[in-house]
Amino acid sequence: MRVFILGLSVLLGLTACDGPDRSARPESRTVLEFLEDPQELEETWGRCRNDPGGIGQKAECRNAGHAVERMMMVGREHAIKVLRAQKGDRHGDPGLR
């Protein structure tokens, strides 16, 4: 019985150490998702700028960088409007224009 309880404890401990639930959030957010959530963009972009040779090379950092560029070039609201329209065009939904 002790072996069973010890084994169960170890299993539960390992499960708890598995980290955050990756199913809750995709591997990397899109440019549009970053533009729609400025706080998340700021946090992610700060981490990416701090480690450009490491995590800065990942898709999420590249997307955050593109979001920052678009925001600086055309403004946040206009960038969101354009990206939503493009998303609608790809899916054949003219209602997003």
Secondary structure as UniProt FT lines:
FT   HELIX           2..16
FT   TURN            17..18
FT   HELIX           22..24
FT   HELIX           31..36
FT   HELIX           38..50
FT   TURN            52..54
FT   HELIX           55..57
FT   HELIX           59..74
FT   HELIX           76..90
FT   TURN            91..92
FT   HELIX           94..96
//
